[in-house]
Amino acid sequence: MSSLPAVDESVALEPEEEVVQFVQDLIRIPSVNTGDPEIGEGERLCARYIQARLEELGLTTTYLESAPGRGNLLCRIPGLDRDRPALLLHCHLDVVPADASEWSVPPFAGEIHDGMLFGRGAVDIKNMAGILLAVARRLATLGRRPERDVVCAWFADEENGGAYGSQWMTEQHPELFEGVSESITEGGGYCVTLPNGKRAYLVSTAEKGAMRAKLTARGTAGHGAVVHDDNAVTRLSGAMYRLGTHRFPIVRTPHLEAMLDGLDETLGRRLNRDDLDAELDRLGFIGKTLRATLRNTLNPTMLEAGYKRNVVPSAAIGQFDGRVLPGCEEEFFADVERIAGPGIDIEWTRGWTIDSPPDADLVERMRAAIQAEDPGATLIPFMLPGGTDNKLMAKIGINGYGFVPMRVPSDFDNWGMFHAVDERVPVDSLRFGARVLSRLLADL
């Protein structure tokens, strides 16, 4: 395949010069995912916007709709060594809804105030969409080919499970991911300032699996005025309480060990392995996220029972959101059944986990790219308690990592901005992210 179109390097725009405008423009295209299959044309418009910016510089793209308006875009940049495994960088174009009455600024205006870019998607994850666009354009304007193939993808529908995005793409068009061995997306790379003042960038090397449980208790229906020893609501309530208050044990996964080793080195002391919950709480707002990576979790989220106050129902239903560590699935299912107790039917909706090597060469190259732009900072592997489109990549054999490099002020909770009112991102962090990813691609 021919090289990218070459231009005078002196006039090629640096990605940090374009990225802010790209993210603003994408925020201004409302691509709200309500969960309804027919959500309008926002994803299509975002994908077409990116496609036009890529093709004007000679890059070849593939645009596919899984359903009307559900746009997905892919661009493969050929590497110098086509025999090496390819690297995939991907993000999603949809965003969760935003109630404008709760915001201090219009959520889809892309306004900048006090160095912050506001808007739905500023953190989740149109920042990455704009960074990928800027970095791909930089390669095109310089006529440079990376050492191996780089595939950039922008998917629909991540906020509702990926059925119209990454799932559809990997199932219907797996040939587009041929030769890809590793992928990078959201879920990590964000900077946190530790209590000793040092900055750490957390790269996710694994993801817990979402295991949703529907519990049904059955009993004898009857009048609410008489004694009922076989009450479905009572039986379910007991199971919900036992499960909701149960603390699963800590599991020392390789990802936990890598995280603890990184924290030990950065903090200059060894964390107390016998009191990890308290140790992680001392790290500030990031502690809540990190504590969720220690163990399996199960949280009650919904209840349904009865249709009239004076009628004892014959059934009661409770819903749970479970998040399971890699390799712990069967043990988790057995624990839930045991804790729920007799007389409870459990129906599982099973997700899947990601378990990628925390010591991979790609992780070391991420570390080098971060330290080149932020000397003295560290990069620490960890396990993401939530999920990303990397799970769909894992199903076709691609190791996934979460790495959207964002350097933010010490008091800025980047993790807390996901799905938040007044979602915003520091403008400087967008420029930083573009520089780091450009370095990473130049050093593959």
C-alpha positions as CSV (number, residue, x, y, z in Angstrom):
1,M,0.0,0.0,0.0
2,S,1.3,3.5,-0.8
3,S,2.5,5.8,1.8
4,L,0.3,8.6,3.2
5,P,0.2,11.9,1.2
6,A,3.3,13.9,2.1
7,V,3.2,17.7,2.8
8,D,5.7,20.3,4.0
9,E,6.3,19.4,7.6
10,S,6.6,23.1,8.5
11,V,3.0,23.7,7.7
12,A,1.6,20.6,9.3
13,L,-0.7,21.3,12.2
14,E,0.2,19.9,15.6
15,P,-2.7,17.8,16.9
16,E,-3.0,20.0,20.0
17,E,-3.8,23.0,17.7
18,E,-6.8,21.2,16.3
19,V,-8.1,19.0,19.1
20,V,-10.0,21.6,21.1
21,Q,-12.1,22.7,18.1
22,F,-12.8,19.1,17.1
23,V,-14.1,18.3,20.6
24,Q,-16.2,21.4,20.7
25,D,-17.7,20.6,17.3
26,L,-18.5,17.1,18.4
27,I,-20.2,18.2,21.6
28,R,-22.3,20.6,19.5
29,I,-23.7,17.6,17.6
30,P,-26.2,16.0,20.2
31,S,-25.8,12.3,19.9
32,V,-27.9,11.3,22.9
33,N,-28.5,7.6,23.5
34,T,-31.8,7.1,25.3
35,G,-31.7,3.3,24.8
36,D,-34.4,3.6,22.1
37,P,-33.1,2.0,18.8
38,E,-34.4,5.1,16.9
39,I,-32.5,7.9,18.6
40,G,-32.1,10.2,15.6
41,E,-29.1,11.0,13.5
42,G,-26.6,12.3,16.1
43,E,-24.2,9.4,15.8
44,R,-24.3,9.5,12.0
45,L,-23.6,13.3,12.0
46,C,-20.6,12.8,14.4
47,A,-19.2,10.0,12.3
48,R,-19.7,12.0,9.0
49,Y,-18.0,15.0,10.6
50,I,-14.9,12.9,11.5
51,Q,-15.0,11.2,8.1
52,A,-14.8,14.5,6.3
53,R,-11.9,15.7,8.4
54,L,-10.0,12.5,7.6
55,E,-10.7,12.2,3.9
56,E,-9.8,15.8,3.2
57,L,-6.2,14.8,4.0
58,G,-6.3,11.7,1.9
59,L,-7.1,9.1,4.5
60,T,-9.3,6.2,3.6
61,T,-12.3,5.5,5.8
62,T,-15.1,3.0,6.1
63,Y,-18.5,4.2,7.2
64,L,-21.2,1.7,8.2
65,E,-24.7,2.1,9.7
66,S,-26.0,-0.7,11.8
67,A,-29.5,0.9,11.7
68,P,-30.7,4.2,10.3
69,G,-28.6,7.0,11.9
70,R,-26.4,4.6,13.9
71,G,-23.1,5.5,12.4
72,N,-19.8,3.7,12.8
73,L,-16.5,4.9,11.3
74,L,-13.2,3.1,10.9
75,C,-9.9,4.3,9.4
76,R,-6.9,2.0,9.0
77,I,-3.5,3.7,8.7
78,P,-1.0,1.3,7.1
79,G,2.2,0.7,9.0
80,L,5.7,0.1,7.7
81,D,5.7,-3.5,8.8
82,R,2.3,-5.0,7.7
83,D,3.3,-8.4,9.2
84,R,3.3,-6.9,12.8
85,P,0.0,-7.1,14.7
86,A,-2.1,-3.9,14.4
87,L,-3.1,-1.5,17.2
88,L,-6.7,-0.4,17.5
89,L,-7.7,3.0,19.1
90,H,-11.4,3.4,19.5
91,C,-14.1,5.4,21.3
92,H,-17.8,5.9,21.1
93,L,-19.9,8.8,19.6
94,D,-23.0,8.5,21.7
95,V,-23.6,10.3,25.0
96,V,-26.0,9.9,27.9
97,P,-28.9,12.4,28.2
98,A,-28.5,15.8,29.9
99,D,-31.3,17.8,31.6
100,A,-30.5,21.4,30.6
101,S,-32.3,22.7,33.6
102,E,-29.7,21.2,35.9
103,W,-26.7,22.6,34.1
104,S,-25.1,26.0,34.6
105,V,-24.4,26.2,30.8
106,P,-26.1,24.7,27.8
107,P,-25.0,21.0,27.7
108,F,-24.6,20.9,23.9
109,A,-23.0,24.3,23.3
110,G,-19.4,23.4,23.8
111,E,-18.6,26.6,25.7
112,I,-15.3,27.3,27.4
113,H,-15.3,29.0,30.8
114,D,-12.2,29.5,33.0
115,G,-10.1,27.1,30.9
116,M,-12.8,24.3,31.0
117,L,-14.7,23.0,28.0
118,F,-18.2,22.2,29.2
119,G,-20.6,19.8,27.5
120,R,-22.1,16.4,27.5
121,G,-19.4,14.1,26.2
122,A,-16.5,16.4,27.2
123,V,-15.2,13.5,29.4
124,D,-17.3,10.6,28.2
125,I,-16.0,10.4,25.6
126,K,-15.9,13.0,22.8
127,N,-12.6,14.2,24.2
128,M,-11.1,10.9,23.0
129,A,-13.0,11.2,19.7
130,G,-11.4,14.5,19.0
131,I,-8.0,13.4,20.1
132,L,-8.1,10.4,17.8
133,L,-9.1,12.6,14.9
134,A,-6.3,15.1,15.6
135,V,-3.7,12.5,15.9
136,A,-4.7,10.7,12.7
137,R,-4.7,13.9,10.8
138,R,-1.2,14.7,12.1
139,L,0.1,11.4,10.6
140,A,-1.6,12.2,7.3
141,T,-0.2,15.8,7.1
142,L,3.3,14.6,7.7
143,G,3.0,11.6,5.4
144,R,4.3,9.4,8.1
145,R,3.4,5.7,8.5
146,P,3.6,4.2,12.0
147,E,5.7,1.1,12.5
148,R,2.6,-1.1,12.4
149,D,-0.9,-0.7,11.3
150,V,-3.0,1.7,13.4
151,V,-6.8,1.3,13.2
152,C,-8.9,4.2,14.5
153,A,-12.6,3.6,15.2
154,W,-15.5,5.6,16.3
155,F,-18.5,3.5,17.4
156,A,-22.2,4.0,18.1
157,D,-24.2,2.8,21.1
158,E,-21.6,2.2,23.8
159,E,-23.9,3.8,26.4
160,N,-26.5,1.1,25.8
161,G,-24.3,-2.0,25.5
162,G,-22.9,-1.6,22.0
163,A,-25.5,-3.6,20.0
164,Y,-25.5,-1.0,17.2
165,G,-21.8,-0.2,17.6
166,S,-18.9,-2.4,18.6
167,Q,-20.9,-5.5,18.9
168,W,-22.5,-5.1,15.5
169,M,-19.1,-4.2,14.0
170,T,-17.2,-7.1,15.4
171,E,-20.0,-9.6,14.5
172,Q,-20.9,-8.3,11.1
173,H,-17.6,-7.0,9.9
174,P,-14.8,-8.8,11.7
175,E,-12.5,-8.4,8.7
176,L,-12.1,-4.8,9.6
177,F,-10.2,-5.8,12.7
178,E,-8.0,-8.4,11.0
179,G,-4.5,-8.6,12.5
180,V,-5.4,-6.4,15.5
181,S,-3.8,-7.7,18.7
182,E,-4.3,-4.8,21.2
183,S,-6.8,-1.9,21.6
184,I,-6.9,1.3,23.5
185,T,-10.0,3.1,24.6
186,E,-11.6,4.9,27.6
187,G,-11.5,3.8,31.2
188,G,-8.0,4.9,32.1
189,G,-5.1,7.2,31.5
190,Y,-6.5,9.9,33.7
191,C,-4.2,11.7,36.1
192,V,-4.6,11.7,39.9
193,T,-2.5,13.6,42.4
194,L,-1.5,11.4,45.3
195,P,-1.2,12.6,48.9
196,N,2.6,13.2,48.5
197,G,1.9,15.5,45.5
198,K,3.1,13.1,42.8
199,R,0.9,12.5,39.7
200,A,-0.1,9.0,38.6
201,Y,-1.8,8.1,35.4
202,L,-4.0,5.0,35.9
203,V,-4.1,2.7,32.8
204,S,-6.7,0.0,33.0
205,T,-5.4,-3.5,32.1
206,A,-8.5,-5.4,33.0
207,E,-12.2,-4.9,33.4
208,K,-14.7,-6.5,35.8
209,G,-17.6,-8.3,34.2
210,A,-21.1,-7.0,34.6
211,M,-23.3,-9.8,36.0
212,R,-26.9,-8.8,36.4
213,A,-29.1,-10.9,38.7
214,K,-32.9,-11.0,38.8
215,L,-34.2,-12.6,42.1
216,T,-37.7,-13.9,42.3
217,A,-39.3,-15.0,45.5
218,R,-42.7,-16.8,45.4
219,G,-45.2,-17.2,48.1
220,T,-48.9,-17.6,48.8
221,A,-51.1,-14.7,47.8
222,G,-53.9,-13.6,50.1
223,H,-55.5,-10.8,52.1
224,G,-53.2,-8.5,54.0
225,A,-55.3,-8.7,57.2
226,V,-54.4,-12.3,58.0
227,V,-51.2,-14.1,59.1
228,H,-49.0,-15.1,56.2
229,D,-46.1,-17.4,56.9
230,D,-45.4,-17.8,53.2
231,N,-44.8,-14.2,52.2
232,A,-42.9,-13.5,49.0
233,V,-42.0,-10.0,50.0
234,T,-40.6,-11.0,53.3
235,R,-38.5,-13.8,51.7
236,L,-37.2,-11.5,49.0
237,S,-36.5,-8.7,51.5
238,G,-34.3,-11.0,53.6
239,A,-32.3,-12.1,50.6
240,M,-31.9,-8.5,49.3
241,Y,-30.6,-7.4,52.7
242,R,-28.2,-10.3,53.1
243,L,-26.8,-9.8,49.6
244,G,-26.7,-6.0,49.7
245,T,-24.7,-6.0,53.0
246,H,-22.4,-8.8,52.1
247,R,-18.7,-7.9,51.7
248,F,-17.0,-10.2,49.3
249,P,-13.3,-11.1,50.1
250,I,-10.4,-9.3,48.5
251,V,-8.9,-11.3,45.6
252,R,-5.2,-10.7,44.9
253,T,-5.3,-10.6,41.1
254,P,-2.2,-9.8,39.0
255,H,-3.8,-6.4,38.3
256,L,-4.2,-5.6,42.0
257,E,-0.6,-6.6,42.6
258,A,0.6,-4.4,39.8
259,M,-1.5,-1.5,41.1
260,L,-0.3,-1.9,44.7
261,D,3.3,-2.1,43.5
262,G,2.9,1.1,41.5
263,L,1.3,2.9,44.4
264,D,4.1,1.7,46.8
265,E,6.8,3.0,44.5
266,T,5.0,6.3,43.9
267,L,4.1,7.0,47.5
268,G,7.4,5.9,48.8
269,R,5.9,3.5,51.3
270,R,4.4,0.0,51.3
271,L,0.6,0.0,51.7
272,N,-0.8,-2.1,54.4
273,R,-2.1,-5.2,52.6
274,D,-4.2,-6.1,55.7
275,D,-6.2,-2.8,55.5
276,L,-6.5,-2.0,51.9
277,D,-9.9,-0.3,52.1
278,A,-8.7,2.3,54.5
279,E,-5.4,2.7,52.6
280,L,-7.2,3.4,49.3
281,D,-9.6,5.8,51.0
282,R,-6.6,7.9,52.0
283,L,-5.8,8.6,48.4
284,G,-8.8,10.9,48.0
285,F,-11.7,10.8,45.5
286,I,-9.9,8.1,43.4
287,G,-10.1,5.7,46.4
288,K,-13.8,4.9,45.8
289,T,-13.0,3.7,42.3
290,L,-9.9,1.7,43.3
291,R,-11.7,0.0,46.2
292,A,-14.2,-1.4,43.8
293,T,-11.4,-3.3,42.1
294,L,-10.5,-5.3,45.2
295,R,-13.3,-7.7,45.2
296,N,-16.5,-8.9,43.6
297,T,-19.5,-6.5,44.3
298,L,-23.2,-6.9,44.2
299,N,-25.6,-3.9,44.7
300,P,-29.4,-4.1,44.8
301,T,-30.9,-1.6,42.4
302,M,-34.6,-2.3,41.8
303,L,-37.6,-3.8,43.6
304,E,-41.0,-4.9,42.3
305,A,-43.8,-6.5,44.3
306,G,-47.6,-6.3,44.7
307,Y,-50.3,-4.3,43.1
308,K,-52.4,-3.2,46.1
309,R,-51.6,-2.4,49.7
310,N,-54.0,-4.9,51.3
311,V,-53.1,-7.8,49.0
312,V,-50.1,-10.1,49.8
313,P,-48.6,-10.8,46.3
314,S,-47.6,-14.3,45.1
315,A,-44.2,-13.0,43.9
316,A,-41.6,-10.4,44.5
317,I,-38.7,-9.4,42.3
318,G,-35.4,-7.8,43.0
319,Q,-32.7,-6.6,40.6
320,F,-28.9,-6.5,41.3
321,D,-25.9,-5.1,39.5
322,G,-23.0,-7.4,40.1
323,R,-19.4,-6.7,39.0
324,V,-17.1,-9.7,39.0
325,L,-13.3,-10.1,38.8
326,P,-11.7,-12.1,36.0
327,G,-11.6,-15.8,36.8
328,C,-14.1,-15.5,39.7
329,E,-17.3,-15.9,37.9
330,E,-18.4,-19.4,39.0
331,E,-17.4,-18.8,42.6
332,F,-19.4,-15.6,42.5
333,F,-22.6,-17.3,41.2
334,A,-22.3,-20.0,43.9
335,D,-21.8,-17.3,46.6
336,V,-24.9,-15.4,45.6
337,E,-27.0,-18.5,45.5
338,R,-25.8,-19.5,49.0
339,I,-26.3,-16.1,50.5
340,A,-29.8,-15.6,48.9
341,G,-31.0,-18.7,50.6
342,P,-33.7,-21.2,49.8
343,G,-36.8,-20.3,48.0
344,I,-35.2,-17.7,45.7
345,D,-34.9,-18.2,41.9
346,I,-32.0,-16.4,40.3
347,E,-31.8,-15.5,36.7
348,W,-28.5,-14.2,35.4
349,T,-27.6,-11.9,32.6
350,R,-23.9,-12.6,32.1
351,G,-21.3,-10.2,30.8
352,W,-17.7,-10.9,30.4
353,T,-14.4,-9.7,31.8
354,I,-11.2,-8.4,30.3
355,D,-7.8,-9.7,31.5
356,S,-4.9,-8.2,29.6
357,P,-1.2,-8.4,30.6
358,P,-0.3,-5.5,32.9
359,D,3.3,-5.9,31.9
360,A,2.8,-5.7,28.1
361,D,5.3,-3.8,26.0
362,L,2.4,-1.4,25.0
363,V,2.0,-0.4,28.7
364,E,5.7,0.4,28.9
365,R,5.4,2.5,25.8
366,M,2.4,4.3,27.4
367,R,4.6,5.0,30.4
368,A,7.4,6.4,28.2
369,A,5.0,8.7,26.4
370,I,3.5,10.0,29.6
371,Q,6.9,10.7,31.2
372,A,8.1,12.5,28.1
373,E,5.2,15.0,28.5
374,D,5.0,15.0,32.3
375,P,8.5,14.3,33.7
376,G,8.3,12.8,37.2
377,A,4.9,11.3,36.8
378,T,4.2,7.6,36.9
379,L,1.9,5.2,35.2
380,I,0.1,2.6,37.3
381,P,-1.9,-0.4,36.0
382,F,-5.3,-1.0,37.6
383,M,-8.6,-2.9,37.0
384,L,-11.6,-0.9,35.8
385,P,-14.7,-1.7,37.9
386,G,-17.0,-0.7,35.0
387,G,-17.0,-1.6,31.3
388,T,-16.1,-0.3,27.9
389,D,-16.2,-1.4,24.3
390,N,-13.0,-3.2,24.9
391,K,-15.2,-6.1,26.1
392,L,-16.4,-6.6,22.5
393,M,-12.8,-6.5,21.3
394,A,-11.9,-9.1,23.8
395,K,-14.5,-11.4,22.3
396,I,-12.5,-11.5,19.1
397,G,-9.2,-12.0,20.8
398,I,-7.9,-8.4,21.2
399,N,-6.3,-7.4,24.5
400,G,-7.8,-4.2,25.7
401,Y,-6.4,-1.2,27.6
402,G,-8.0,2.0,29.0
403,F,-5.7,5.0,28.2
404,V,-7.0,8.4,27.5
405,P,-4.1,10.5,28.8
406,M,-5.5,13.5,30.7
407,R,-3.3,15.7,32.9
408,V,-5.7,17.6,35.2
409,P,-5.4,19.8,38.3
410,S,-5.1,18.0,41.7
411,D,-8.6,19.1,42.8
412,F,-10.3,18.0,39.5
413,D,-12.1,14.7,39.8
414,N,-12.0,13.5,36.2
415,W,-13.7,10.2,37.2
416,G,-16.5,12.1,38.8
417,M,-17.3,13.9,35.5
418,F,-18.7,10.8,33.8
419,H,-22.4,11.3,33.2
420,A,-22.3,14.3,35.6
421,V,-24.1,17.6,35.5
422,D,-21.8,20.3,34.2
423,E,-19.5,17.7,32.7
424,R,-16.3,19.4,31.7
425,V,-12.7,18.9,30.8
426,P,-9.7,21.2,31.2
427,V,-8.8,22.6,27.7
428,D,-5.1,22.0,28.5
429,S,-5.7,18.3,29.1
430,L,-7.1,17.9,25.6
431,R,-3.9,19.3,24.2
432,F,-1.8,17.1,26.6
433,G,-3.7,14.0,25.5
434,A,-3.1,14.7,21.8
435,R,0.6,15.1,22.4
436,V,0.9,11.9,24.4
437,L,-1.0,9.8,21.9
438,S,1.0,11.3,19.1
439,R,4.2,10.2,20.9
440,L,2.8,6.8,21.5
441,L,2.0,6.2,17.9
442,A,5.4,7.5,16.9
443,D,7.1,4.9,19.1
444,L,5.3,1.7,18.3
